[in-house]
Amino acid sequence: KEKCKTDMFKEDTIAAITTGMSNAGVGIIRISGDRACEITDMLFRAANKNKKAVNMKSYTAAFGGVYEDDRMIDEAILLVMKAPHTYTCEDVCELQCHGGIVVLRKILDLVIKCGARAAEPGEFTKRAFLGGRIDLSQAESVMDIINAKNDFAARTSVEQLQGRLRDKIIDMREQILYNVAFIESALDDPEHYSLDGFPQKLEIIVDNLVDSVDNLLTTFDNGKVLSEGINTVIVGKPNAGKSSLMNMFVGEERAIVTDMAGTTRDTLSEVINVRGITLNIVDTAGIRDTDDVVEKIGVDKALESVDKADLVLYVVDSSIDLDENDHRIMSRIQDKNVVVILNKSDLEKKIDESDIKKYIDADIIQLSALTGDGSEELYELLNRMFFEGTLTYNDQLYITNTRHKNELVCTKNALLKVKESIDMGMEEDFFSIDLMDAYEHLGLIIGETARDDLADKIFKEFCMGK
């Protein structure tokens, strides 16, 4: 399956610590390039003295130590991988050492002293891209996997790493290129290639391509929400139990809880994971009419947060009657995704679900944020809303990268120009211009037509050692 261009690199050998920069049981130093084995042999001595990295078979290991002159720096296991069947398409040696930062840095310094240079952020993956083993969308998915906040984000990124988006893009590009080639051939050799009826056939093909692009674009909002997190706002009157709900989600006393109304004056943010769903939660000031200048600012911020939210958790104190502040809140959240939480279910009820249903159509949960009773029902409801409702978690290919979305929008615009030209009865050579524009934008997604500055910008966003 490897497609590495083995003659791609005539560059220097690079090295980096590829594990986290904190003390751990194991730390790995990766060396990649033409001199990877030669440099490794300058500092690693196998327990079996006959073993050298330069003559070891690919994907074999050796136990030994890393030495500076005759002093052992650390015990290590050497893993040797030979080109082209490696991550970077080059010879790669990995030294698996003890994970102390001081030791790892010392060994990396030795590797550099022996002739390697420190890798730039993302340079290992950049070499995999330039070597032809992965395309640009797959390279970006590597960083997405590292930064995944939940199972959905990880799964979507792995699917892109496996080439699902690439295969889709390649198929669309091949259709476009075939038709451009046909147009050019017919214009150059009209005796053997006829354009009679071709515009009508092309229009059907372009319609199908636009549908394919639209199908990808419609997944972007859902994919972005599920991968980066659902912007969730907790709102309610003062003392309704908003901060207690926040603490229940977080699992610790993150927000101050008192019997005094108006304790929360500003927004408080946390990122939590609930059954595979990432919630970017904002706890807000209690919404009520107030003459307190500071509290009023907090109320205004709360209302602004509601407008930006993907999900509103409206907390109602079920032990007291609804009042004008509740009505104000419910009128503000009518058009949002809302879950009404009838809090303080451990106290005597003054209101129930029927009282809420008079004013707002929303899912309602009975809960005691203080004791946690009803929390399972809340978690299950959130899971149903976003994995079984309008946002589905299935085998559909999701677009989560803003750059990919922008290129797809440009692709669609170019294809619509082709349709416009067909409808206007323009000459066939006009079709080719916009078809090739669509072809180029699709190519930018997978890096087939990537400019150097685009690749450089993407890989600079990678973490060190990857």
C-alpha positions as CSV (number, residue, x, y, z in Angstrom):
1,K,0.0,0.0,0.0
2,E,3.0,2.3,0.4
3,K,3.4,4.8,-2.4
4,C,6.6,6.6,-1.2
5,K,8.8,8.3,-3.7
6,T,12.0,6.9,-2.5
7,D,14.2,9.4,-4.3
8,M,12.2,12.3,-2.9
9,F,14.6,13.4,-0.2
10,K,18.2,14.3,-0.6
11,E,18.0,16.3,2.6
12,D,19.5,16.3,6.0
13,T,18.5,13.8,8.7
14,I,16.1,15.1,11.4
15,A,15.4,14.1,15.0
16,A,13.0,15.0,17.8
17,I,11.5,13.7,21.0
18,T,8.2,12.3,19.8
19,T,6.6,11.6,23.2
20,G,5.2,14.3,25.6
21,M,7.5,16.7,27.3
22,S,6.9,15.4,30.8
23,N,8.4,12.7,33.0
24,A,7.0,9.3,32.0
25,G,7.9,5.6,32.0
26,V,9.0,5.7,28.4
27,G,10.3,8.4,26.1
28,I,10.9,8.0,22.3
29,I,13.4,9.8,20.1
30,R,12.8,9.5,16.4
31,I,15.5,9.9,13.8
32,S,14.6,10.1,10.1
33,G,16.7,10.5,7.0
34,D,19.4,8.9,4.8
35,R,21.9,8.9,7.7
36,A,19.4,7.8,10.4
37,C,21.1,4.3,10.8
38,E,24.6,5.7,10.6
39,I,24.0,8.3,13.2
40,T,22.2,5.8,15.5
41,D,25.2,3.5,15.4
42,M,27.5,6.3,16.6
43,L,25.7,6.4,20.0
44,F,23.7,3.2,20.4
45,R,25.5,0.0,21.4
46,A,23.4,-3.2,21.3
47,A,23.8,-5.9,24.0
48,N,24.5,-8.2,21.0
49,K,27.6,-6.5,19.8
50,N,27.1,-7.8,16.2
51,K,23.9,-5.8,15.8
52,K,24.2,-2.5,14.0
53,A,21.3,-0.3,12.8
54,V,22.8,-0.2,9.3
55,N,22.6,-3.9,8.9
56,M,19.5,-4.7,10.9
57,K,16.4,-5.8,8.9
58,S,13.4,-3.4,8.7
59,Y,11.0,-3.5,11.7
60,T,13.4,-5.3,14.0
61,A,14.5,-4.2,17.5
62,A,17.7,-4.4,19.6
63,F,18.2,-3.9,23.3
64,G,21.3,-1.9,24.5
65,G,22.3,1.5,25.7
66,V,23.0,5.0,24.5
67,Y,26.5,6.1,25.1
68,E,28.5,9.3,25.1
69,D,32.1,8.2,24.6
70,D,32.2,5.3,27.1
71,R,29.6,6.6,29.5
72,M,26.1,5.1,29.2
73,I,23.4,7.8,29.3
74,D,20.5,5.3,29.4
75,E,19.3,1.9,28.6
76,A,17.2,1.8,25.4
77,I,15.5,-0.3,22.8
78,L,16.3,0.5,19.2
79,L,13.6,0.0,16.6
80,V,14.8,0.2,13.0
81,M,12.5,0.8,10.0
82,K,13.9,1.0,6.5
83,A,12.7,3.1,3.6
84,P,10.3,3.2,1.8
85,H,7.9,1.4,4.3
86,T,8.1,4.0,7.1
87,Y,6.0,6.9,8.3
88,T,8.3,9.4,6.5
89,C,9.3,7.2,3.5
90,E,12.9,7.4,4.8
91,D,15.0,5.3,7.0
92,V,13.8,5.7,10.6
93,C,15.4,4.8,13.9
94,E,13.5,5.1,17.2
95,L,15.3,5.0,20.5
96,Q,12.8,4.0,23.3
97,C,14.4,5.2,26.5
98,H,13.3,6.0,30.0
99,G,11.0,8.9,30.0
100,G,12.8,11.5,32.0
101,I,13.0,14.9,30.3
102,V,16.7,15.4,31.3
103,V,17.7,12.1,29.8
104,L,15.7,12.5,26.6
105,R,17.1,16.0,26.0
106,K,20.6,14.7,26.6
107,I,20.2,11.9,24.1
108,L,18.6,14.3,21.6
109,D,21.6,16.6,22.0
110,L,23.9,13.6,21.3
111,V,21.9,12.7,18.1
112,I,22.3,16.3,16.9
113,K,26.0,16.3,17.7
114,C,26.4,13.2,15.6
115,G,25.0,14.9,12.5
116,A,21.2,15.2,12.7
117,R,19.3,18.4,13.1
118,A,16.3,19.2,15.3
119,A,13.1,18.6,13.4
120,E,10.7,21.5,12.9
121,P,7.0,21.1,14.1
122,G,5.2,18.7,11.8
123,E,8.3,17.9,9.7
124,F,8.0,14.1,10.0
125,T,4.4,14.3,8.7
126,K,5.5,16.8,6.0
127,R,8.0,14.3,4.7
128,A,5.3,11.7,4.6
129,F,3.3,14.1,2.5
130,L,6.1,15.1,0.2
131,G,7.1,11.5,-0.1
132,G,3.7,10.7,-1.5
133,R,2.6,8.3,1.3
134,I,-0.3,10.5,2.4
135,D,-2.1,13.5,0.9
136,L,-2.7,16.8,2.5
137,S,-6.1,16.0,4.0
138,Q,-4.6,12.9,5.6
139,A,-1.7,14.9,7.0
140,E,-4.1,17.3,8.5
141,S,-6.1,14.4,10.0
142,V,-3.0,13.3,11.9
143,M,-3.1,16.5,14.0
144,D,-6.9,16.2,14.3
145,I,-6.4,12.8,15.9
146,I,-3.9,14.2,18.4
147,N,-6.2,17.0,19.3
148,A,-9.5,15.0,19.3
149,K,-11.8,15.9,22.2
150,N,-14.1,13.0,21.9
151,D,-14.8,9.6,20.2
152,F,-16.6,11.3,17.3
153,A,-13.6,13.6,16.5
154,A,-11.2,10.7,16.8
155,R,-13.3,8.4,14.5
156,T,-13.8,11.1,11.9
157,S,-10.1,11.9,11.8
158,V,-9.1,8.3,11.5
159,E,-11.5,7.9,8.6
160,Q,-9.8,10.8,6.8
161,L,-6.4,9.4,7.6
162,Q,-7.5,6.1,5.9
163,G,-8.3,8.1,2.8
164,R,-12.1,8.3,2.6
165,L,-12.1,12.0,1.8
166,R,-9.2,11.6,-0.6
167,D,-11.0,8.8,-2.5
168,K,-14.1,11.0,-2.8
169,I,-12.1,13.9,-4.1
170,I,-10.1,11.8,-6.6
171,D,-13.2,10.4,-8.0
172,M,-14.7,13.9,-8.6
173,R,-11.4,15.2,-10.1
174,E,-11.2,12.2,-12.5
175,Q,-14.8,12.9,-13.8
176,I,-13.9,16.6,-14.3
177,L,-10.6,15.8,-16.1
178,Y,-12.2,13.2,-18.4
179,N,-14.7,15.8,-19.6
180,V,-12.1,18.5,-20.0
181,A,-10.0,16.1,-22.0
182,F,-12.9,15.2,-24.2
183,I,-13.7,18.9,-24.9
184,E,-10.1,19.6,-25.8
185,S,-9.9,16.4,-28.0
186,A,-13.2,17.4,-29.8
187,L,-12.0,20.9,-30.5
188,D,-8.6,19.6,-31.8
189,D,-10.0,16.7,-33.8
190,P,-13.7,17.3,-34.7
191,E,-13.7,14.5,-37.3
192,H,-13.2,11.8,-34.6
193,Y,-14.9,13.4,-31.6
194,S,-18.3,15.0,-31.8
195,L,-19.7,17.6,-29.4
196,D,-23.2,17.0,-30.6
197,G,-25.4,16.7,-27.5
198,F,-22.4,17.0,-25.2
199,P,-23.6,20.1,-23.3
200,Q,-26.7,18.2,-22.2
201,K,-24.7,15.2,-21.1
202,L,-22.2,17.5,-19.3
203,E,-25.0,19.3,-17.4
204,I,-26.1,15.9,-15.9
205,I,-22.6,15.2,-14.8
206,V,-22.1,18.6,-13.3
207,D,-25.4,18.3,-11.5
208,N,-24.2,15.1,-9.9
209,L,-20.9,16.7,-9.0
210,V,-22.7,19.6,-7.3
211,D,-24.9,17.1,-5.4
212,S,-21.7,15.3,-4.2
213,V,-20.1,18.6,-3.1
214,D,-23.4,19.7,-1.4
215,N,-23.5,16.3,0.5
216,L,-20.1,17.0,1.9
217,L,-20.8,20.6,2.8
218,T,-24.0,19.7,4.7
219,T,-21.9,17.6,7.1
220,F,-19.7,20.5,8.0
221,D,-21.8,22.2,10.7
222,N,-22.7,18.9,12.4
223,G,-19.2,17.6,12.1
224,K,-17.7,20.8,13.4
225,V,-20.1,20.9,16.4
226,L,-19.5,17.2,17.3
227,S,-15.7,17.3,16.9
228,E,-15.0,20.7,18.5
229,G,-17.7,20.6,21.1
230,I,-21.3,21.8,21.5
231,N,-21.4,25.4,22.7
232,T,-23.7,25.0,25.8
233,V,-25.0,27.8,28.0
234,I,-26.6,27.3,31.4
235,V,-29.2,30.0,32.0
236,G,-31.9,30.7,34.6
237,K,-32.9,33.0,37.4
238,P,-30.6,33.7,40.4
239,N,-30.5,30.7,42.8
240,A,-32.1,28.3,40.3
241,G,-29.1,26.0,40.7
242,K,-27.0,26.8,37.6
243,S,-23.7,26.7,39.4
244,S,-24.6,23.5,41.1
245,L,-25.4,22.0,37.7
246,M,-22.0,23.2,36.4
247,N,-20.3,21.6,39.4
248,M,-22.2,18.4,38.8
249,F,-21.0,18.3,35.2
250,V,-17.4,19.0,36.1
251,G,-17.4,16.7,39.1
252,E,-15.9,19.3,41.5
253,E,-16.6,22.6,43.1
254,R,-15.8,24.7,40.1
255,A,-18.4,27.4,40.6
256,I,-19.3,29.2,43.9
257,V,-22.6,28.0,45.3
258,T,-24.4,30.0,48.1
259,D,-28.0,30.7,49.2
260,M,-27.4,34.4,48.2
261,A,-29.0,35.4,44.9
262,G,-26.7,36.9,42.3
263,T,-23.5,35.1,43.4
264,T,-22.4,34.5,39.8
265,R,-21.6,37.9,38.2
266,D,-19.6,36.8,35.1
267,T,-19.5,33.8,32.8
268,L,-17.6,30.7,33.8
269,S,-16.4,28.3,31.1
270,E,-15.5,24.6,31.2
271,V,-15.0,21.8,28.6
272,I,-16.4,18.5,29.6
273,N,-17.1,15.1,28.0
274,V,-20.5,13.5,28.5
275,R,-20.8,10.0,26.9
276,G,-18.6,10.9,24.0
277,I,-20.1,14.4,23.5
278,T,-17.9,17.4,24.2
279,L,-19.8,20.3,25.8
280,N,-18.2,23.7,25.9
281,I,-20.2,24.8,28.9
282,V,-20.7,28.4,30.0
283,D,-22.3,29.1,33.4
284,T,-23.9,32.5,33.4
285,A,-25.2,35.1,35.8
286,G,-28.8,34.7,37.0
287,I,-31.1,36.6,34.6
288,R,-33.3,39.1,36.4
289,D,-34.1,42.9,36.5
290,T,-31.5,44.5,38.7
291,D,-30.2,48.0,39.6
292,D,-26.8,46.6,40.5
293,V,-24.4,47.8,37.8
294,V,-22.0,44.9,38.0
295,E,-24.8,42.3,38.1
296,K,-26.5,44.0,35.1
297,I,-23.3,43.5,33.1
298,G,-23.4,39.8,34.0
299,V,-27.0,39.5,32.9
300,D,-26.2,41.2,29.5
301,K,-23.3,38.7,29.1
302,A,-25.6,35.8,29.8
303,L,-28.1,36.9,27.2
304,E,-25.3,37.3,24.6
305,S,-24.1,33.8,25.4
306,V,-27.6,32.5,24.8
307,D,-27.6,34.0,21.3
308,K,-24.3,32.2,20.4
309,A,-25.2,28.8,21.9
310,D,-25.8,25.5,20.1
311,L,-27.6,24.2,23.2
312,V,-29.3,26.0,26.1
313,L,-29.8,24.3,29.5
314,Y,-32.5,26.3,31.1
315,V,-32.5,25.7,34.9
316,V,-35.7,26.3,36.7
317,D,-36.1,26.1,40.5
318,S,-39.1,23.8,40.7
319,S,-39.7,24.7,44.4
320,I,-40.9,28.2,43.5
321,D,-43.5,29.6,41.1
322,L,-42.6,31.0,37.6
323,D,-42.3,34.8,37.4
324,E,-41.7,37.5,34.9
325,N,-37.9,36.7,34.8
326,D,-38.7,33.1,33.7
327,H,-41.0,34.4,31.0
328,R,-38.3,36.7,29.8
329,I,-35.8,33.8,29.6
330,M,-38.3,31.5,27.8
331,S,-39.1,34.2,25.2
332,R,-35.4,34.6,24.5
333,I,-34.7,30.9,24.0
334,Q,-37.7,30.0,21.9
335,D,-35.7,29.3,18.7
336,K,-32.8,27.5,20.3
337,N,-32.1,23.8,21.1
338,V,-33.3,23.8,24.7
339,V,-33.4,21.3,27.6
340,V,-35.4,22.6,30.5
341,I,-34.1,21.3,33.8
342,L,-36.6,21.3,36.7
343,N,-34.0,21.5,39.4
344,K,-34.3,20.9,43.2
345,S,-36.4,17.8,42.7
346,D,-35.5,16.9,46.2
347,L,-37.7,19.8,47.5
348,E,-41.5,20.2,47.4
349,K,-42.6,21.1,43.9
350,K,-44.4,24.3,43.0
351,I,-44.3,23.8,39.2
352,D,-44.2,20.7,36.9
353,E,-43.7,20.0,33.2
354,S,-47.2,21.1,32.2
355,D,-46.4,24.6,33.6
356,I,-43.3,24.8,31.3
357,K,-45.1,23.4,28.2
358,K,-47.5,26.3,28.2
359,Y,-44.6,28.6,27.2
360,I,-41.9,26.6,25.4
361,D,-41.7,23.3,23.5
362,A,-38.6,21.6,24.8
363,D,-37.3,18.4,26.5
364,I,-37.8,18.5,30.2
365,I,-35.7,16.7,32.9
366,Q,-36.4,16.4,36.6
367,L,-33.1,16.8,38.4
368,S,-31.4,17.6,41.7
369,A,-28.1,19.1,40.8
370,L,-27.2,19.0,44.5
371,T,-27.7,15.2,44.9
372,G,-27.2,14.1,41.3
373,D,-30.7,12.5,41.1
374,G,-31.8,12.6,37.5
375,S,-28.3,13.2,36.1
376,E,-28.4,9.8,34.2
377,E,-31.6,10.8,32.5
378,L,-30.0,14.2,31.5
379,Y,-26.9,12.5,30.0
380,E,-29.0,10.0,28.1
381,L,-31.2,12.8,26.7
382,L,-28.1,14.8,25.5
383,N,-26.8,11.6,23.9
384,R,-30.1,11.0,22.0
385,M,-30.3,14.6,20.9
386,F,-26.9,14.7,19.2
387,F,-26.3,11.1,18.2
388,E,-29.7,10.0,17.2
389,G,-31.5,13.2,16.3
390,T,-30.6,15.8,13.8
391,L,-26.9,15.2,14.4
392,T,-26.2,11.6,13.6
393,Y,-23.2,9.6,14.5
394,N,-22.9,7.1,11.6
395,D,-20.7,6.0,8.7
396,Q,-21.3,9.2,6.8
397,L,-18.1,11.0,5.8
398,Y,-18.0,14.3,7.8
399,I,-16.1,17.5,6.8
400,T,-14.7,19.1,10.0
401,N,-11.8,21.2,8.5
402,T,-12.7,24.8,7.6
403,R,-10.1,24.9,4.9
404,H,-11.7,21.9,3.2
405,K,-15.1,23.5,3.5
406,N,-13.9,26.7,1.8
407,E,-12.3,24.8,-1.1
408,L,-15.6,22.8,-1.5
409,V,-17.5,26.1,-1.7
410,C,-15.2,27.4,-4.4
411,T,-15.6,24.1,-6.2
412,K,-19.3,24.4,-6.2
413,N,-19.2,28.0,-7.4
414,A,-17.0,26.9,-10.3
415,L,-19.4,24.1,-11.2
416,L,-22.4,26.4,-11.1
417,K,-20.6,28.7,-13.6
418,V,-20.3,25.7,-15.9
419,K,-24.1,25.1,-15.7
420,E,-24.6,28.8,-16.3
421,S,-22.5,28.6,-19.5
422,I,-24.4,25.6,-20.7
423,D,-27.8,27.4,-20.1
424,M,-26.5,30.4,-22.0
425,G,-25.5,28.2,-24.9
426,M,-21.8,29.3,-24.8
427,E,-19.1,27.5,-26.8
428,E,-17.7,24.3,-25.2
429,D,-14.2,25.8,-24.6
430,F,-15.7,28.1,-22.0
431,F,-16.8,25.0,-20.0
432,S,-13.2,23.9,-19.7
433,I,-12.1,27.1,-17.9
434,D,-14.6,26.7,-15.0
435,L,-14.2,22.9,-14.9
436,M,-10.4,23.3,-14.4
437,D,-11.1,25.8,-11.7
438,A,-13.2,23.2,-9.8
439,Y,-10.5,20.7,-10.5
440,E,-7.9,22.9,-8.9
441,H,-9.9,23.7,-5.8
442,L,-10.5,20.0,-5.2
443,G,-6.8,19.4,-5.7
444,L,-6.0,21.9,-3.0
445,I,-7.9,19.8,-0.5
446,I,-5.7,16.8,-1.0
447,G,-2.5,18.7,-1.9
448,E,-2.4,17.7,-5.5
449,T,-2.1,21.3,-6.5
450,A,-0.9,22.6,-3.1
451,R,1.4,25.6,-3.1
452,D,4.5,25.4,-1.0
453,D,3.3,28.2,1.3
454,L,0.0,26.4,2.0
455,A,1.9,23.2,3.0
456,D,4.3,25.2,5.1
457,K,1.5,26.9,6.9
458,I,-0.4,23.7,7.7
459,F,2.6,21.8,9.0
460,K,3.8,24.7,11.2
461,E,0.6,24.2,13.2
462,F,1.7,20.6,14.1
463,C,3.1,19.7,17.5
464,M,6.8,19.1,17.9
465,G,7.9,15.5,17.1
466,K,5.1,14.8,14.7
